[in-house]
Amino acid sequence: MVAYQSLSAEAQDRAQQGFMTFYIAHFKRDDLEILTELGSDSEMAMINHVLRKYNFLTVDRLVKISQRLTQAIFINLLEKTEMEFDANGVPAESWETWMAKRHAVLRTF
């Protein structure tokens, strides 16, 4: 398993698409609590602006638009997750498992 930065270009593309799909699915469910901690306010605003503008599209179409308009921001977020990947860009654990682990350590009042 390796960090995103160590992947081949093809594997990085697969990793990006997987992460974008995960993010967009959570955006559509209004469940970005953990994910918004990865980026600055301006980065999150830019991604979410694009997603709101085209929210009527399917997740697959939103991934393609996001790759064109906000890819660099998504890569920044992806790198901050510290997820490791196999040589093909498949994450070491599912993104849902990654999210559940972060939810488990949130403080409750």
Backbone hydrogen bonds, N-H to C=O, Kabsch-Sander energy under -0.5 kcal/mol:
donor,donor_aa,acceptor,acceptor_aa,energy
2,V,85,F,-2.7
4,Y,83,M,-0.6
6,S,3,A,-1.5
7,L,4,Y,-1.9
12,Q,8,S,-2.8
13,D,9,A,-2.0
14,R,10,E,-1.8
15,A,11,A,-2.5
16,Q,12,Q,-2.9
17,Q,13,D,-2.5
18,G,14,R,-2.4
19,F,15,A,-2.4
20,M,16,Q,-3.1
21,T,17,Q,-2.5
22,F,18,G,-2.0
23,Y,19,F,-2.9
24,I,20,M,-3.0
25,A,21,T,-2.2
26,H,22,F,-1.9
27,F,23,Y,-2.4
28,K,24,I,-2.5
29,R,25,A,-1.0
30,D,27,F,-1.6
31,D,26,H,-2.8
36,T,32,L,-2.8
37,E,34,I,-1.2
38,L,35,L,-1.6
39,G,36,T,-0.6
44,M,40,S,-2.5
45,A,41,D,-2.4
46,M,42,S,-2.1
47,I,43,E,-2.3
48,N,44,M,-2.7
49,H,45,A,-2.2
50,V,46,M,-2.0
51,L,47,I,-2.3
52,R,48,N,-2.6
53,K,49,H,-2.4
54,Y,50,V,-1.7
55,N,52,R,-1.1
57,L,54,Y,-2.3
62,L,58,T,-2.4
63,V,59,V,-2.3
64,K,60,D,-1.7
65,I,61,R,-2.3
66,S,62,L,-2.7
67,Q,63,V,-2.4
68,R,64,K,-1.4
69,L,65,I,-2.4
70,T,66,S,-2.7
71,Q,67,Q,-0.5
74,F,70,T,-2.2
75,I,71,Q,-2.6
76,N,72,A,-2.0
77,L,73,I,-2.4
78,L,74,F,-3.0
79,E,75,I,-2.6
80,K,76,N,-1.4
81,T,77,L,-0.9
81,T,78,L,-0.9
82,E,79,E,-1.0
83,M,78,L,-0.6
85,F,2,V,-2.9
86,D,90,V,-2.5
89,G,86,D,-2.1
92,A,84,E,-2.9
98,W,94,S,-2.3
99,M,95,W,-2.5
100,A,96,E,-2.5
101,K,97,T,-2.2
102,R,98,W,-1.4
103,H,99,M,-2.4
104,A,100,A,-2.0
105,V,101,K,-0.7
105,V,102,R,-0.5
106,L,103,H,-1.2
